Amino acid sequence: MVRFSRAPRWSGTGGLDVLHPRDAPFQESVVGHGPAFGDVMKAKGRDAHLVAEAVGPGRSADAALWMVDPVEPSGVAWFRYRQMVQSPPACFGGTAMAMLKVERLHPDFGARVTGVDLREPLSDAAREEILAAIDAYSFLCFPNQPFDDERQLALTRRIGEPEPSHVALGQEGRIEYFGTIGNVQPDGTALGNSHKKTVFLTGNNMWHSDASFKKTPAFVSIMCAYEVPAEDGLTQFVSTRAAYDRLPEGHKAELDPLIVIHDYVYSRSKVAPDAVSPSLAASLPPVRHPLVRSNPRSGARSLFIGSHARSIEGWSDADSRALLDDLVEGATEEEHIYSHSWQPSDLVIWDNRCLLHRGTGYDADRYRRYMRQTRVSGDGPTLSE
């Protein structure tokens, strides 16, 4: 039985009393429970999603991730108590993050990362640490990384396959890997609040996962900040992995087999009836995704929801909206939100598989905003995960 305590007690056998996430200091919310832990992990192939069996009854796998640090590149969750254990137990076969220095930003997810200059070509080891950190923390902020488009595209290619902009491809038939978030134009001028382009970008103020309207949705988004408003202009994030974990087990079982239809025209039509051109609409037909996705490296499960999620396959529109809206509402309660206040030279990578995000808006008549975004494509259609 898992015991929750406010003062962790170390045992040489690994039997530390497990901290409840709400009580645990971020840097100390780790370690296995009970002598059977190593045997379970070895017997079960070290799948992080099975950590719950080792941690104790009544705890789902994602809750167990609170008590682990999944930093080994294959997604193996090795356990450490940061101030007492400096390397992973041998039975996990993993290695600690040798380069990255990580500071948690929110109890559910998110980290501020230093110790690497992303402008330089990434070594294989650094790339693997970043991929492991994405699996572990979902949101990574690398401060003080002055970038340019050339370096950003090189970093994007190093992480995976760059995703072409759906707008440039659908409307103009050309391949473009960058999107501009903000009101600053290529000639240096800034658009105001009433300009059609500014209004179109307000669609980003709804909770969404980038490119969930594609058959192969985005893996991660990479954003570089250059000019930011003096007021507002935050981006808010929530973890749908944590949201899934908070659900009762019976509710999870009901959700796991459901298929959701994601539709770009549906979501952008909320901004304006003519927000999507006919050519863009034709290039982005509705697609099917599982409501619950699994991380292929760790097995962690998450809800795949947001503004592009139109309906549940086989359900009425009314029933679909009732469930989907309820899931978004539960995921985005105030205590689960991390609000990122952008600073120039921030480089942020976030995992679209298990995060929702939205902009909070800003006064484009008063302030300039210029941020450049690239995305890395997912491995393939989500229905095969």
Secondary structure, DSSP 8 states (H G I E B T S, - for coil): ---B-SS----TTS---B--TTTS-GGG-----STTHHHHHHHTTT-GGGHHHHH-TT--HHHHGGG-B--STT---B---TTT--S--GGG-----SS-EEEE-SSSS-EEEES--TTS---HHHHHHHHHHHHHHSEEEE-S----HHHHHHHHHHHS-B---HHHHHHH------EEEESB-TTS-B--TTSHHHHHHGGGGS-B-TTTTSSS-EEEEEEEEEE--SS---EEEEEHHHHHHHS-HHHHHHHTT-EEEE-HHHHHTTT-TTSS-HHHHHHS--EEEESEEE-TTT--EEE--STTEEEETTS-HHHHHHHHHHHHHHHT-GGG-EEE---TT-EEEEETTTEEEEE----TTT---EEEEEEEE-SS-GGG-
